Amino acid sequence: MNLEKLEIEHRVNLLYEMLEASHGLSHWVYDSDGELIQTNAQETVMDTIFAATGCKQAMTDRALSSDVPLMLSASLGLLWIADYEKYDGKVYRMHVLGPAFHTEISLKTIQRELQNHQVSGSWKLSFTKSLSHLPTISANSLQRMSIMLHYCVTGEKITVNDLAFQTDNLPTLPETERKDRHRTWMAEQNLLGMVREGNLDYQSAVTQSSSLSSGVGFHADSPITQARVSVIVFTSLCTRAAIDGGILPDIAYAIGDSYIQQANDCETISHLSSVSHDMYDHFVRLVHDHKRRTDLSKPIQACLDYVQLHLEDEIDLPQLAKRLGYADYYLTKKFRQEMDISLNEYIRKARIERACTLLTTTEDSLQEISDRLHFSSRSYFSVVFKDFTGMTPADYRAKNQNA
């Protein structure tokens, strides 16, 4: 084995160990023909399920044509992620993480699903026992894991927008209990607020929402129907939020109806997840483009976009100016000319606006919000916040969080 392969194996094994320790997630390594090479799972029954559901075939079918991770789904809401290790365009190994449940599942649901399959009682017992040890991990978390896996395998940095989704077999979503309605409501308001603002930096809001809720509290006879209802309801909420953001109702409803039809046609968890993500991103970008000021030059508009996307990062003005192709003194002068405000003042104002959202849609402490938005101290954050809003952060939260 050459040095490059040894380095990749070391990185991947380290990731496997971390995910096993933190999430109890199994890993599987297959050769180019789909034969199992190694796994940390004590039993291989899940490899049998992986093959029987068509997920293994879907993985191998995509091996030559795909260079990005693939999310796979099967009955009972089981999810896997697969990625490909290649050399000179040829598949060397296929790496798989999973399975995991998308949401918590009851023994009753498992038994009901198994009644639809003609298998022996002993096999059902073994299968049910294996399922009881599987972790529950949101699709959003699995997508982040697939990004880490891809970096370990290829050294390439990707985003969730680059992931591929399986769309060719029929999974079912388990029933789930609603927990902590208030926190879920706050996360939902944060998501919809991002649509109204056209805020492209929405990933943290999506992550928070995914960790708190997996859909509406509607229990259908068919679990896939329940999943569709959740996406359709979310699409309807985003449609109205886009209208609040300035999009004409006729346009917003036409777009929403299109995604609702797509959701209605979906037959897998992963496909529904993909449609929901595309819909949300579409509405956010539509509002963002609508709010762009036509009176601004392209460099200043690009500057505004960059600031909005990096409010929770350190913003280095010389680096920002260099990125836009200007000297920093010229950029700050041009910014003030077009915006009637200094660039530093605009950044502070934008961060206070984000702080207002975080105060009303999260339970983060004032110190945590101050740190996230890169204020030098909590006291300085409070002073700046009061200068912009006329009240302290604590008073603002108390007045608006349950309004």
Long-range contacts (C-beta under 8 A, 24 or more apart in sequence): 5-87, 5-92, 8-85, 8-152, 8-153, 11-152, 11-153, 12-95, 12-149, 12-152, 12-153, 14-152, 15-148, 15-149, 15-152, 16-40, 19-97, 19-145, 23-100, 23-135, 23-137, 24-133, 24-135, 25-97, 25-98, 25-100, 25-135, 25-137, 25-145, 26-97, 26-98, 26-99, 27-95, 27-96, 27-97, 28-95, 28-96, 28-97, 29-93, 29-94, 29-95, 29-96, 30-56, 30-59, 30-93, 30-94, 30-96, 31-93, 31-94, 32-63, 32-90, 32-91, 32-92, 32-93, 32-94, 33-60, 34-59, 34-60, 34-94, 37-93, 43-126, 43-130, 45-126, 45-127, 45-130, 46-99, 46-130, 49-74, 49-78, 49-99, 49-127, 50-74, 50-80, 50-96, 50-99, 53-78, 53-169, 54-168, 54-169, 55-80, 55-166, 55-169, 58-166, 58-168, 58-169, 59-94, 59-96, 60-94, 62-164, 63-91, 63-94, 64-91, 66-164, 67-154, 68-150, 68-158, 68-162, 68-163, 68-164, 69-146, 69-147, 69-149, 69-150, 69-158, 69-163, 69-164, 70-163, 70-164, 70-165, 70-166, 71-139, 71-142, 71-143, 71-146, 71-163, 71-164, 71-165, 71-166, 71-270, 71-273, 72-98, 72-166, 72-270, 73-102, 73-166, 73-169, 73-171, 73-268, 73-269, 73-270, 74-99, 74-169, 74-171, 75-113, 75-170, 75-171, 75-172, 76-101, 76-105, 76-109, 76-110, 76-113, 76-131, 76-171, 76-172, 76-174, 77-101, 77-102, 77-103, 77-105, 77-171, 77-172, 77-173, 77-174, 77-223, 77-269, 78-102, 78-134, 78-171, 79-137, 79-139, 79-142, 79-269, 79-270, 81-142, 81-143, 81-145, 81-146, 81-149, 83-146, 83-149, 83-150, 83-153, 83-154, 84-153, 85-153, 85-154, 95-149, 95-153, 97-142, 97-145, 97-146, 97-149, 98-142, 99-134, 100-134, 100-135, 100-136, 100-137, 100-142, 101-134, 101-135, 101-136, 101-137, 101-174, 102-136, 102-137, 102-138, 102-139, 102-173, 102-174, 102-214, 102-269, 103-136, 103-138, 103-173, 103-174, 103-176, 103-214, 103-215, 104-136, 104-174, 104-176, 104-177, 105-131, 105-136, 105-174, 105-175, 105-176, 106-174, 106-175, 107-132, 109-174, 109-175, 109-223, 113-172, 138-210, 138-211, 138-214, 139-210, 139-269, 139-270, 139-273, 140-206, 140-207, 140-210, 140-211, 141-207, 141-210, 141-211, 144-207, 160-203, 160-277, 161-277, 161-281, 165-268, 165-270, 165-271, 165-273, 165-274, 166-268, 166-270, 166-271, 167-266, 167-267, 167-268, 167-270, 167-271, 167-274, 168-268, 169-267, 169-268, 170-224, 170-267, 170-268, 171-224, 171-268, 171-269, 171-270, 172-222, 172-223, 172-224, 173-215, 173-223, 173-224, 173-226, 173-227, 173-269, 174-223, 175-219, 175-223, 175-226, 176-214, 176-215, 178-213, 178-217, 179-212, 180-212, 183-212, 183-363, 184-209, 184-212, 184-213, 186-360, 186-361, 186-362, 186-363, 186-401, 187-212, 187-213, 187-361, 187-362, 188-213, 188-237, 189-360, 189-361, 190-357, 190-361, 190-362, 191-280, 192-237, 192-238, 192-241, 193-241, 193-357, 193-361, 194-284, 195-238, 195-241, 195-242, 195-245, 195-280, 195-283, 195-284, 195-287, 196-241, 196-242, 196-244, 196-245, 196-287, 197-245, 197-287, 197-291, 198-245, 198-284, 198-285, 198-286, 198-287, 198-288, 198-289, 198-290, 198-291, 199-284, 199-288, 199-308, 200-284, 200-285, 200-288, 200-305, 200-308, 200-309, 201-308, 201-309, 201-310, 201-311, 201-312, 202-280, 202-284, 204-312, 205-361, 206-280, 208-362, 224-267, 227-269, 227-272, 228-263, 228-264, 228-266, 228-272, 231-263, 231-266, 231-272, 231-275, 231-276, 231-279, 232-260, 232-263, 232-264, 234-276, 234-279, 234-280, 235-259, 235-260, 235-263, 235-276, 235-279, 236-260, 238-279, 238-280, 238-283, 239-283, 241-283, 242-283, 242-286, 242-287, 245-287, 245-290, 245-291, 246-287, 246-290, 246-291, 247-283, 247-286, 247-287, 247-290, 252-283, 255-282, 255-283, 255-286, 295-338, 296-338, 296-339, 297-334, 297-338, 299-324, 299-325, 299-326, 299-331, 299-334, 300-334, 300-335, 300-338, 300-339, 303-331, 303-335, 303-343, 304-346, 307-346, 307-347, 307-350, 308-350, 311-347, 311-350, 311-351, 311-354, 311-373, 312-354, 312-372, 312-373, 312-374, 313-374, 314-374, 315-347, 315-374, 317-343, 317-344, 348-384, 348-388, 349-388, 351-375, 352-384, 352-385, 352-388, 352-389, 355-381, 355-385, 355-393, 356-389, 356-396, 356-400, 359-393, 359-396, 359-397, 359-400, 359-401, 360-396, 360-397, 360-400, 360-401, 360-403, 366-393, 366-394, 369-393
